[in-house]
Amino acid sequence: MQNDARVPTMNDVARTAGVSSATVSRVINGTGKVDKDTRQRVAEAIERLGYTPNFGGRFLAAGRSGTIGAVIPTMANAMFAGGLQAFQEVLAGAGRSLLVASSGYDPDEELSQIRNLVSRGAEGLLLIGRHRPEASWDYLARRKVPHVVTWAYGTEPGRVYVGFDNRKAAFDLARRVLAFGHRNLAMIGGIGLHNDRARDRVVGARMAVDACPGARLSQVIEAGYDPAEGAAAFRRMMAGNDVIAAGAVMAARGNGIAVPAQVSIVGFDDIELAAL
């Protein structure tokens, strides 16, 4: 067996398939007319040689990178995974790649990551939530960076939202709890600092309680998105996130409190963990 450490090139594929490099290029790029047998020979040569097309030059010549960036608050929370997976699948179908960065819920770090992704050629960005300093919005506007805001909803002109109204969702969730006859509610919300989703959910819950005679929201406790945090904050009946709610359920069971016979627990997001 030949031991060639050299990275295979398009010319190597062409020689192996017995075609011209132009034909290989047309097969890879899906352009021009190439008969089925020739396409098959080129595909087999690519597989045999382990050739990986380098699209950098093509995108550079076209002034495009083929890359889309996403800045999420954290990679430690499962609630973002499903959305990013769907986003990546759609991008892959369009011949685009996804770069992901995290901000740690720090708006300054988010702007730094936005700058990094744009400097690496990101053609557009996916961002989480409405809350960020004007400096971030100004940067996106000055650089004319296409972007979409997710996990939230807004009506500001010139911004594209793909998400939901966290305030209304929490309002509906609290009304459902009240409909079961509960009147003494408490809430574990996410950390509200730099997190419009967590703040809006608290506002929505308060609106529902205020509209219900005899009901009260006795306390609102903030907790990080972690089951242990939810367990430590088990002094409530309603959790602002499914991950926190799971911790609350564990704490209730550990203290011999029956769920839902003695306390009802609801969560926000409906991630897979919620089924447990």
N, C-alpha and C positions, 0 to 999 in steps of 0.2 A: 504494500500500500504506500502511495506517495505521501510523504510527510511535508506538506507545504504550509508554513505558518502564515503565508501571505494572505491578506484579506481578498476574497474573490471580487472581481470587478465585473462590470457589464460586458466588457470584451471577452472575459472568460466564459460567461454565460453564452455569448454569441458563438464562440468557437465550439463549445460543447454541444449546442443545439444545432450547429451548422447553418446559422443565419447571420444576418448583419446586426451590428449594434443598434442600428436604427429600428430594426424589427423588434428587438428586445425592448427598446424604449416604448414603442407603440403598444406592445403587450402589457407592460407594466403600467403605463399611463392610461390604457384603455382608449387610445386614440387611433384613428386610421383603420384600414381594413386588413385584418390578418386572418387567414383561414384557420379552421379548427385544429387541424393536425399540427400546424406550426405553433399555435398557442400552446398546445399540449407539450410539444418538444421543449419550448422555452420554459414552461412551468416545471417540467421534470428536471431541466438543467439547473434552474434556480434552487429546487429542493435538494438536488444532489450536491451542489456546491455550497449550499448554505448561504447563498447571496442575499443580502439585505439592501434594497434600494435606498439610496441617499436622496431624499427629497429636498434637502437644504438648498442646493443650488437652484432648483426649479422655483421654490418659494421665494428665494432671494431675488431672482431675476424678475419675478412677478410682483415684488414688493410685498409679499405675504409670507407668513411663517407656517400657516396651517395649524397654529396652536391657540387654544382658548384657555384662559386662566380662571381659577376659582379660589376665592379666599373665604375660608370658613372659620368660625370662632375657635373650634377645637377639633382635633382628630380623635379625641378620647370618648366622644359621645356618639352612640349608635344612631341617633335620630337623623344625623346628616348623611349616613352611609347610603340609604336607599335613594335619596335624591341625587347624590353624586353618581351613583351607579346608573340611574336612568339618564342623567345628563351625559355621562361618558358614552353610553350606548348610542344615543342620538348623534353625538359628535363623530363617533367612529363610522356611523353610517354615512356621514357627510364627508368622510375622509379627513377629519380633523383630530388632533390630539388634545388631551387635557392635562394641564399642570395644576396641582393643588398646593395651596399654602394655608397656614393657619395663623391666626392673630392672637390667640389667647384672650379674647374679649378686650384687647387693648387697641383703641382707635389709632394710636400712633404707630403701633406695630402693623395694623391693617394697612395704613397708608404706605408704610415701608414695603410691605409685601406687594401692594398694588404697583408701586414703582418698579420693584424687581421683576415682576411678571411682564410689565409693559416693556422694560428694557431688554427682556429676553424675547421680545417679538410677539407677545400675546396680542392677538387681533381683537379680542373682546374679553370681558370679565363677567363672572357670576359672583355676586355679593350677597351676603346674608343680612337681612334686616335693614330698617330705615335709618337707624341712628349712626351717624358719623359726622365728624367736624366739617365745616364748610370748606376747609382746606382740601379735604379729600374730594368733595364734589367739584371744587374749582379745578383741581388737577385733572379729573376725568373730562371736564368740559374743555379745558385749554388744549389737552392732547387729543380731543375728539375720540375718546376711547368708547366704543359701544359697550354697554353693560346692562345687565338685567338684575333686578333686586328680587330675591326670593325669601320664602318663609315669612313674608309680610305683605301688606297691601297698602297702597297709597294712591293719591289722585294728583300728585304734583305734576305739572306739565313737563313734558320732555323726559320723564322717567318711565321705564318699562318694569312692571311688576308681574311676577308669576308666583303667586302665593295666596295667602288667605288673611282675613281680618282677625288677628289674634284677640282683639277686644270682644268682638261679636262671638267668636268661638267660645271664649271663656264665659261670656254672658249666658250662652245657650247651655253650656255644661253646668253652670251653677243653677240655672232654672230647672234642669233635669233633676239635680239633687234635691232642690226645694220641692219639686213635684212628688217626691217620695215621702214628703212630710217632715223632712229635717228642717230645723229652724236655728240650730246652734252650729254654725260652720266655722271652720278655721282653714287656713290655706298655707301650704308650703309653696312658695314661688321660687323661681330661679333668681339668681343675683341680678338685681335691677340695674346696677351701674353699667352703662354702655350697652344695655340690652333692652331695646324697645319691645321685643316680643314678651319678655318676662313682665315688664311694667304694664303693658297693655292687657295682659291676662288678669293681673290683679285689679285693674280698673274695671274690666268687664265683669268680674265676679262681684265686685262691690256694687255695680249698677244693678245686677240681678237681685242681690240681697236687699238693697235699699228699696226696690220696687215690691218687695214681698212683706206684707204686714206681719209683725211678730218675729221676723227673722233677723239674725245678726251675724256679722262676720267678726267673731270674737278676737281673732288674732291672725296676723299675717307674718310668716317667718320666711326669711330667705335662706336658700341652701344651694350648694353647688350641685351640678348634675351628676350625682353619684349615689348609688344605693345606700352607702354608709352614711352619707349626708342626710338622706331621707329618713333613715332609721334614727339618727341622732336627733332629728327634728320632729320626732313623733309626738307632737302636741297639736295636731290638726286633724281635720277630717277630709280635707281636699288637697291634693297635690298638684303642683303646677306643671308636672312633667312625668311621663311614665317611668323614667329611671328613678326619680325621687319616690314615686308612688310604690314601686317595688320594694324599696327600702322600708317604707312605712308599713307595708303589709308584713314584711319579715319581723319588724319590731313589734307589731301587734301580736303576731303569733308567738313570738318569744316571751311576751308578757301575759299570755293566756287570754288575750282579748279576741273574741270571735269576730271574723269579718265575713259577711256583713251584718251578723246578728246584733253585735254591740256597737260597731262603728262602720260606716260606709266610707270607702276610699275610691276616688276617681282620679284619673290621670289624663294628661294632655299629650297627644302625638300619635297614639295607637301604633307604636312600634311593636315588633314581634314579642318583646319582653312582656307586653301588656297581657298577652294570652296566659301567662303564668300567674 
